[in-house]
Amino acid sequence: MPRASKRKAAPPSSSSVAAPPPDQSRKRTAKATSKPRLKESDQIDNLFDTYANRSLGEIDPEGIESLCSDMKVGYTDVRILMLAWKMKAQRQGYFTKDEWQAGLKALKANTILKLVKALSELKKEAESPENFEDFYLFAFKYCLTEEKQKGVDIESSCELLKIVLGSQFHSQVDSLVEYLKVQKDYKVINKDQWMGFLRFCKEISFPDMANYDENQAWPLILDNFVDWKKEKSSSR
């Protein structure tokens, strides 16, 4: 048999040198084809679209109910009102896209889970001494649903008092609500009266009301309330 000729191995081609190992090639391909991660602002926008009424271009009452359901929070929970305060919402029961974006960016919440977690901190923020009066006033203005409306009807005012002040001033609010429901002089509560309720709860000893001076600049409705409360106590 003839001896096999000895040939020098051909030098590796440039293409074989440049080609990476198979596993590295797969990793690079996978990285190149994976979807880019959405920016926080895009995630907030997508979350808005989940609850928005497309024909209106904003979240309406039905969308807010769906949001509350997903967060497992009651529709009348004070934290939902605080969320509207954080968004600086202008219209009761509606969130515009600009309001939604501003509120969720401030809360650093781009998912439902993060929004739920943010509500606890938001409650602390709204109830802090430096913010509560602003939130309390917002709650009143938020209920002014008609153009040029100056007051909130008694029934709505009572519910709002319980939601906004009830946890901090339980006894005062219970008595105020009881009085408002039986009195016949007022059908609506205006801004000055509303702010007077907060001042009364913060400054006046209760239930004796010994430091209440009707000669000070109190709304007349509170003078009447104090008289009603004292008469009721003396008749027992």
PyMOL commands that set and color helices and strands:
alter all, ss='L'
color gray80, all
select helices_A, chain A and resi 14-18+22-33+40-51+61-71+78-87+97-107+112-127+132-142+154-164+170-182+191-203+220-234
alter helices_A, ss='H'
color red, helices_A
select strands_A, chain A and resi 151-153+188-190
alter strands_A, ss='S'
color yellow, strands_A
deselect
rebuild
show_as cartoon
